Amino acid sequence: SLCKSFDAYRAWVTVEAGHYDAIQLPDGTLRKHPRSIAFSSMDEVEFQQLYKSALDVLWRWILSRTFRTQREAENAAAQLMSFAG
């Protein structure tokens, strides 16, 4: 479902941004579990670090994609820049 896809994507970005806890499973493997991204769960400095790291993750993802047209690439970049403030 779309909601599950969004949650999975948000979790991926959060982990790639380094905002996770490593959890050891019973078989000895480690799993990266995303931390909460709620503003109330962190201080201002941690929130700003997460925000910057998440934007960096998204920029790398955008730059690694192949777009059909230059306009499509510029549109994707413009949408991301609107969040960068």
N, C-alpha and C positions, 0 to 999 in steps of 0.2 A: 504494500500500500504506500501511498505518497507520504503519509506521516512517518512510517517506519523508514522510508528512504531518506527523508529529511533528518531524522534522528541519527541514522547511520552516518550520513554525510557530516553532520555536526560533530559526532563523536570522532570521526576520522580527522577532521580539521583540528579539534581540540587536542588529540593525541599527537598529531604531527607538529603542533605548536609547542609541544613539551609540557602540556598541562594535564598530567596523568599520574596515577599511582601504579607502581608495578606490583602485581599480586602473584604470589607463587601458588600454582595449582597443585593438587595432590600428586600429580605425576612428575612434579619438579619443574615443569615449564613455567615461564613467566608470561603473564598477560598484562597488557597496558590497559588500564581502566581509566577513562576520562574523568577528571574531576568536575565538579559542578562549575558552570559558567555564570551562575547567578551573582550579580554584583554584590548582594548581601553576604555572600560566602567568602569574600576576599576584601583586602584593603585596596585603596586607590592605586598604589604602586603595582601590586600584583595584577590588578585589572588592566592597567595600561600596558604592562608587559605581555599579558595574554592577548590583548587587542592587537598590538603591533606584531606579535608572532603569528597570530591567525591571519592577518593581512599578508604577511610574508609568505605563508603557506599557500594562500589563494593566488598571489602573484606568480609564484613558481608554477602552480597548476595551470594558470592561464597561459603563461609563456611556453609551457611544454606542449600545448595543444596545437593542432593544425586547424586553421579556420578556412572556410570556403572562400571568403572574400576579406579584403582589407577592412571594409565597413563592419563586418561581423566582429573582427578582432578589436577594432576601435570601440565598438559598442560594449563589448565585454569589459574592456579596460575602463571605460567611462562609468559603467555601473559599479565596478569595484571602487573607483576613485570617489564616487559619491558617498561611500561609507568611510573613507579615510579622513574626511573632514579637513 
